[in-house]
Every structure is written in structure tokens, then in C-alpha cells.
Amino acid sequence: MVFHYKGSEDITNSVSLLISILIRYPEVAKINYDPDKHNLNFTFIHSGIISDQELYQLKDNILSSIEMYNILEGKTPEVVKLDYNITDNLTMIEILRDVDTLVQEEIALMVELFRQYIKNSLITDDNESLVDEDLVIQEELIEHMLESIKNKSENKRLYAFRDEGRVLVFNK
């Protein structure tokens, strides 16, 4: 895939990052990039309404796992927040993370935690056409793009989501 934008390479790196995350992790329903705050907001969708008790337990388990991962890596994240929104018969769960301390392995951990805790109720897109080699390439791209946007100032808010098997990216 090749992207052409009027603007800097930074926009292309940001767009590539969001696309790579959505391609590699079909469990991520949408992702937003806020360049002013330098944050990524990951959204996962549970196909149903999660009770307050289950949400509290999910939040505690995921945040403590992310905290432990960062302690083991010797990092102190600036932003790690989990929030949710219930709409119709769906629960949208969002994790907000600062880009400066985020790495690809932590994204993989977040996704795996959702797979374990939500199991069959986690709405995912089909990426069965990707072979292991493609998945590794996407992981390498994610790591490279994260590193490239950490030290660059960008001014475009980006919003990416899935729609009928496609990944769409918009500039807010």
C-alpha cells in the first residue's frame, strides 16, 4: 500500500502506524491518534453489555497487567487509562496510552489480555488471510512507525476504523 499526502512524512508514518495496528490486530475496532497530547486511543468492542462488576474486574486486571509489564521493562508511562461506553447492546472499551513509552509488545499484550478476558464476546475482524510472516512484518512496521512518530511533531488528528473488511483512516 502506498499513501500520497500533501504534507510531511510524519502524516504518512502516523497513517501507516494506525493501518498496521488494525491489520495486525483484528481485535482493535478503531484507533485514534492525538498529536497534541501524543496519545493513542485503542477501542475494543464487547458484543453485549458488561456488568459494572465485570467492568471493574476487567479494568483492574488489564491496567495492573500493563503496569507490571512497564515495571518489568523499566518504563514509567505518562498515560494509561481505561474507559468504557455502553451503546445499544455493545460495550466499547477504550485504552488511552501515550506514544512516548508505548512499544509494539505492549500493544500485543493489551490485545492478548482482551482475548483472554472477553474471549468469545470480543468482536474481531477476519485476518485469516494473513500468514505468520505477514504478521511479523506488521509487528516490525508497528515498532518502526512508533519510533518514528515519538520524536516528531505532527499536527493532524487521525481516526482509523474497520468497515466491512476495510481499514479507513480520516484526518479529524
SVG drawing of the C-alpha trace seen along z (x, -y; Angstrom):
<svg xmlns="http://www.w3.org/2000/svg" viewBox="-30 -21 44 39">
<polyline fill="none" stroke="black" stroke-width="0.4" points="0.0,0.0 1.3,-3.4 0.0,-6.7 0.4,-10.1 -0.4,-13.1 0.2,-16.8 2.3,-17.3 5.1,-15.8 6.3,-12.3 5.1,-12.4 1.5,-12.1 2.4,-9.1 4.1,-7.5 1.1,-8.1 -1.3,-6.7 0.9,-3.7 1.0,-3.1 -2.8,-3.1 -3.2,-0.9 -0.6,1.6 -2.2,1.9 -5.6,2.5 -4.3,5.1 -2.1,6.9 -4.7,6.9 -8.2,7.6 -9.4,7.2 -8.8,3.5 -12.0,2.0 -10.8,-1.6 -7.8,-3.7 -7.3,-7.5 -4.1,-9.4 -4.0,-12.8 -0.8,-14.6 -1.3,-17.4 -1.3,-15.0 0.8,-12.4 -1.7,-9.7 -3.2,-6.6 -6.7,-5.6 -7.5,-1.9 -11.1,-0.8 -12.2,2.8 -15.8,3.9 -17.6,6.5 -20.7,7.9 -23.0,7.3 -23.4,5.3 -20.8,5.9 -21.9,5.6 -20.3,3.0 -18.6,5.7 -17.2,7.4 -16.0,4.0 -14.3,3.2 -12.6,6.6 -11.6,6.2 -10.2,2.7 -8.3,3.8 -6.8,6.9 -5.8,5.1 -4.4,2.0 -2.4,4.0 -1.0,6.2 0.1,3.1 1.6,1.6 3.5,4.8 4.8,5.0 6.1,1.5 7.7,2.1 9.5,5.1 10.6,3.0 11.8,0.2 9.4,-2.3 7.0,-4.8 4.1,-5.6 2.7,-9.1 -0.8,-8.0 -2.5,-4.6 -6.3,-4.9 -9.2,-2.5 -12.7,-3.8 -15.9,-2.3 -19.1,-3.3 -22.2,-1.2 -24.2,-1.7 -27.2,0.4 -26.1,3.9 -22.3,3.3 -19.7,2.2 -16.9,0.1 -13.7,0.4 -11.0,-2.2 -7.4,-2.2 -5.6,-5.5 -1.7,-5.3 1.0,-7.9 3.1,-7.2 6.4,-8.1 6.5,-5.0 4.4,-2.6 6.0,0.3 4.6,2.9 5.0,5.7 2.7,3.7 0.1,3.5 0.3,7.2 -0.1,7.7 -3.2,5.5 -4.8,7.4 -4.0,10.8 -5.5,9.6 -8.7,8.7 -8.7,12.1 -8.4,13.8 -10.8,11.8 -13.5,11.2 -13.0,14.4 -15.9,15.2 -17.6,11.8 -14.8,9.8 -15.8,8.5 -12.9,9.1 -12.4,8.7 -11.2,11.7 -7.5,11.7 -7.1,15.4 -5.6,14.5 -2.5,13.2 0.2,15.8 2.7,15.8 5.3,14.0 2.8,11.2 2.0,10.8 5.7,10.5 6.1,7.8 3.2,5.9 4.7,6.1 8.0,4.8 6.2,1.9 4.3,1.0 7.5,0.8 9.3,-1.2 6.3,-3.6 6.0,-4.1 9.7,-5.0 9.4,-7.4 6.5,-9.4 7.9,-9.6 10.3,-12.4 8.4,-14.2 5.8,-16.9 2.6,-16.2 -0.5,-18.3 -3.1,-16.0 -5.5,-14.1 -6.1,-10.8 -9.0,-8.4 -8.9,-4.8 -11.5,-2.1 -12.8,1.0 -15.6,1.1 -16.7,4.3 -13.2,5.7 -11.5,2.4 -9.4,0.1 -10.4,-3.6 -8.3,-6.5 -9.6,-10.0 -7.9,-13.3 -10.0,-15.0"/>
</svg>
